[in-house]
Amino acid sequence: MQVLPVTLGLIAITVGISLFAWQQPGWMQRLIYWPPAVNRGEWWRLLTHGFIHADGAHLFVNMLVLFFFGSTMERVLTGPIGSVGYALFYLGGIVVAILPTHFRHMRDSSYRSLGASGAVSAMLFAYILLQPWSMLIVMVVPMPAIVFAVGYVWYSVWADRRAGDNVNHGAHMAGAAWGVVFMLALEPRLLARFVERLANPPWLG
Protein backbone atom coordinates (compact mmCIF):
# COMPACT_ATOMS: atom_id res chain seq x y z
CA MET A 1 0.00 0.00 0.00
CA GLN A 2 1.31 3.44 -0.93
CA VAL A 3 0.65 5.98 1.81
CA LEU A 4 0.73 9.45 0.30
CA PRO A 5 2.22 12.61 1.84
CA VAL A 6 -0.94 14.46 2.91
CA THR A 7 -2.26 11.47 4.85
CA LEU A 8 1.07 11.03 6.61
CA GLY A 9 1.18 14.76 7.30
CA LEU A 10 -2.30 14.77 8.83
CA ILE A 11 -1.36 11.83 11.05
CA ALA A 12 1.91 13.43 12.12
CA ILE A 13 0.28 16.78 12.92
CA THR A 14 -2.56 15.13 14.86
CA VAL A 15 -0.22 12.92 16.87
CA GLY A 16 2.09 15.86 17.58
CA ILE A 17 -0.68 18.19 18.74
CA SER A 18 -2.32 15.47 20.84
CA LEU A 19 0.97 14.62 22.58
CA PHE A 20 1.64 18.32 23.20
CA ALA A 21 -1.85 18.91 24.59
CA TRP A 22 -1.50 15.98 27.01
CA GLN A 23 1.61 17.63 28.41
CA GLN A 24 0.06 21.11 28.41
CA PRO A 25 -3.50 20.93 29.81
CA GLY A 26 -3.96 24.64 29.27
CA TRP A 27 -3.59 24.12 25.52
CA MET A 28 -5.97 21.17 25.66
CA GLN A 29 -8.59 23.54 27.07
CA ARG A 30 -7.86 26.15 24.37
CA LEU A 31 -8.29 23.66 21.53
CA ILE A 32 -11.20 21.48 22.70
CA TYR A 33 -14.73 22.06 21.43
CA TRP A 34 -16.62 23.89 24.20
CA PRO A 35 -19.91 25.60 23.26
CA PRO A 36 -19.61 28.77 25.40
CA ALA A 37 -16.17 29.52 23.94
CA VAL A 38 -17.42 29.05 20.37
CA ASN A 39 -20.43 31.26 21.11
CA ARG A 40 -18.15 34.08 22.21
CA GLY A 41 -16.16 33.95 18.98
CA GLU A 42 -13.54 31.23 19.39
CA TRP A 43 -14.55 29.63 16.11
CA TRP A 44 -11.23 27.83 15.69
CA ARG A 45 -12.41 25.25 18.21
CA LEU A 46 -14.73 23.85 15.52
CA LEU A 47 -11.53 22.72 13.77
CA THR A 48 -8.86 22.35 16.46
CA HIS A 49 -10.86 19.85 18.51
CA GLY A 50 -10.15 17.36 15.70
CA PHE A 51 -6.42 17.43 16.42
CA ILE A 52 -6.58 16.48 20.11
CA HIS A 53 -7.60 13.17 21.67
CA ALA A 54 -8.65 11.92 25.06
CA ASP A 55 -5.97 9.24 25.41
CA GLY A 56 -3.62 6.94 23.52
CA ALA A 57 -6.29 4.41 22.55
CA HIS A 58 -8.54 7.14 21.16
CA LEU A 59 -5.65 8.57 19.13
CA PHE A 60 -4.40 5.17 17.93
CA VAL A 61 -7.75 3.96 16.61
CA ASN A 62 -8.50 7.18 14.74
CA MET A 63 -5.04 7.38 13.19
CA LEU A 64 -5.06 3.68 12.24
CA VAL A 65 -8.34 4.10 10.35
CA LEU A 66 -7.03 7.29 8.73
CA PHE A 67 -3.82 5.46 7.75
CA PHE A 68 -5.66 2.71 5.86
CA PHE A 69 -8.62 4.54 4.32
CA GLY A 70 -7.03 7.97 3.96
CA SER A 71 -4.28 6.43 1.85
CA THR A 72 -6.81 5.06 -0.61
CA MET A 73 -8.92 8.22 -0.66
CA GLU A 74 -5.86 10.40 -1.22
CA ARG A 75 -5.00 8.41 -4.34
CA VAL A 76 -8.61 8.69 -5.54
CA LEU A 77 -9.05 12.39 -4.85
CA THR A 78 -5.64 13.85 -5.69
CA GLY A 79 -6.33 13.53 -9.43
CA PRO A 80 -9.62 15.46 -9.59
CA ILE A 81 -9.08 17.99 -6.76
CA GLY A 82 -5.37 17.90 -5.92
CA SER A 83 -3.57 17.41 -2.63
CA VAL A 84 -4.93 20.67 -1.24
CA GLY A 85 -8.48 19.61 -2.11
CA TYR A 86 -7.95 16.28 -0.37
CA ALA A 87 -6.66 18.03 2.75
CA LEU A 88 -9.64 20.40 2.69
CA PHE A 89 -11.98 17.39 2.40
CA TYR A 90 -10.50 16.03 5.63
CA LEU A 91 -10.52 19.38 7.44
CA GLY A 92 -14.05 20.01 6.23
CA GLY A 93 -15.04 16.69 7.76
CA ILE A 94 -13.86 17.87 11.19
CA VAL A 95 -15.93 21.06 10.98
CA VAL A 96 -19.04 19.62 9.34
CA ALA A 97 -19.13 16.71 11.80
CA ILE A 98 -19.19 19.01 14.85
CA LEU A 99 -21.83 21.45 13.55
CA PRO A 100 -24.92 19.37 14.47
CA THR A 101 -23.38 18.89 17.92
CA HIS A 102 -22.85 22.64 18.24
CA PHE A 103 -26.44 23.47 17.40
CA ARG A 104 -27.65 20.77 19.78
CA HIS A 105 -25.40 21.71 22.72
CA MET A 106 -24.70 25.40 22.15
CA ARG A 107 -26.32 26.33 25.48
CA ASP A 108 -24.68 23.51 27.42
CA SER A 109 -21.65 24.81 29.32
CA SER A 110 -20.81 21.32 30.60
CA TYR A 111 -20.41 19.80 27.13
CA ARG A 112 -17.03 19.18 25.50
CA SER A 113 -15.91 17.17 22.48
CA LEU A 114 -12.58 16.24 20.93
CA GLY A 115 -11.07 13.85 18.42
CA ALA A 116 -10.80 13.27 14.67
CA SER A 117 -13.60 10.69 14.53
CA GLY A 118 -15.89 12.83 12.38
CA ALA A 119 -13.27 13.35 9.66
CA VAL A 120 -12.15 9.73 9.90
CA SER A 121 -15.77 8.61 9.44
CA ALA A 122 -15.90 10.77 6.30
CA MET A 123 -12.88 8.93 4.91
CA LEU A 124 -14.31 5.54 5.80
CA PHE A 125 -17.73 6.14 4.25
CA ALA A 126 -16.27 7.76 1.13
CA TYR A 127 -14.32 4.53 0.71
CA ILE A 128 -17.41 2.37 1.32
CA LEU A 129 -19.24 4.30 -1.41
CA LEU A 130 -16.48 3.25 -3.81
CA GLN A 131 -15.98 -0.32 -2.60
CA PRO A 132 -19.10 -1.55 -0.74
CA TRP A 133 -18.12 -5.22 -0.83
CA SER A 134 -14.47 -4.90 0.13
CA MET A 135 -13.60 -6.81 3.29
CA LEU A 136 -12.85 -4.93 6.50
CA ILE A 137 -11.42 -6.43 9.67
CA VAL A 138 -13.53 -5.18 12.57
CA MET A 139 -12.39 -6.35 16.01
CA VAL A 140 -10.61 -9.27 14.26
CA VAL A 141 -13.88 -10.21 12.48
CA PRO A 142 -13.89 -9.91 8.66
CA MET A 143 -17.03 -8.37 7.19
CA PRO A 144 -18.06 -6.58 3.97
CA ALA A 145 -17.74 -2.81 4.15
CA ILE A 146 -21.44 -2.26 3.46
CA VAL A 147 -22.42 -4.56 6.34
CA PHE A 148 -20.16 -2.61 8.64
CA ALA A 149 -21.67 0.67 7.38
CA VAL A 150 -25.24 -0.44 8.13
CA GLY A 151 -24.24 -1.66 11.60
CA TYR A 152 -22.22 1.49 12.26
CA VAL A 153 -25.11 3.81 11.39
CA TRP A 154 -27.61 1.76 13.39
CA TYR A 155 -25.36 1.69 16.45
CA SER A 156 -24.53 5.39 16.19
CA VAL A 157 -28.22 6.36 16.06
CA TRP A 158 -29.04 4.08 18.99
CA ALA A 159 -26.07 5.21 21.08
CA ASP A 160 -26.66 8.89 20.31
CA ARG A 161 -30.23 8.63 21.60
CA ARG A 162 -29.03 6.73 24.65
CA ALA A 163 -26.22 9.27 25.29
CA GLY A 164 -24.55 7.33 28.07
CA ASP A 165 -20.97 6.67 26.98
CA ASN A 166 -19.44 10.17 26.54
CA VAL A 167 -18.78 9.51 22.83
CA ASN A 168 -20.00 12.01 20.24
CA HIS A 169 -21.88 9.56 18.03
CA GLY A 170 -23.67 12.43 16.30
CA ALA A 171 -20.32 13.65 14.95
CA HIS A 172 -19.61 10.15 13.60
CA MET A 173 -22.88 10.18 11.66
CA ALA A 174 -22.43 13.74 10.39
CA GLY A 175 -18.88 12.94 9.30
CA ALA A 176 -20.04 9.83 7.46
CA ALA A 177 -22.72 11.86 5.68
CA TRP A 178 -20.11 14.48 4.71
CA GLY A 179 -17.93 11.80 3.12
CA VAL A 180 -20.79 10.44 1.02
CA VAL A 181 -22.23 13.84 0.02
CA PHE A 182 -18.78 15.19 -0.92
CA MET A 183 -18.05 12.23 -3.18
CA LEU A 184 -21.46 12.41 -4.87
CA ALA A 185 -21.11 16.16 -5.41
CA LEU A 186 -17.72 15.53 -6.99
CA GLU A 187 -18.97 12.66 -9.17
CA PRO A 188 -22.78 12.16 -9.22
CA ARG A 189 -22.43 8.95 -11.26
CA LEU A 190 -20.95 7.27 -8.18
CA LEU A 191 -24.46 6.67 -6.85
CA ALA A 192 -25.45 4.55 -9.85
CA ARG A 193 -22.13 2.69 -9.65
CA PHE A 194 -22.63 2.09 -5.94
CA VAL A 195 -26.12 0.65 -6.50
CA GLU A 196 -24.81 -1.53 -9.34
CA ARG A 197 -21.94 -2.86 -7.20
CA LEU A 198 -24.31 -3.40 -4.28
CA ALA A 199 -26.62 -5.46 -6.48
CA ASN A 200 -23.73 -7.55 -7.80
CA PRO A 201 -21.63 -8.86 -4.92
CA PRO A 202 -18.39 -10.47 -6.08
CA TRP A 203 -19.39 -13.99 -5.07
CA LEU A 204 -22.15 -13.96 -7.71
CA GLY A 205 -19.41 -13.87 -10.34
Salt bridges, closest charged atoms under 4 A:
GLU42 OE2 - ARG40 NE 3.36
GLU42 OE1 - ARG45 NE 2.70
ASP108 OD2 - HIS105 ND1 3.67
ASP160 OD2 - ARG104 NH1 2.87
ASP165 OD2 - HIS169 NE2 2.74
GLU187 OE2 - ARG189 NE 2.98
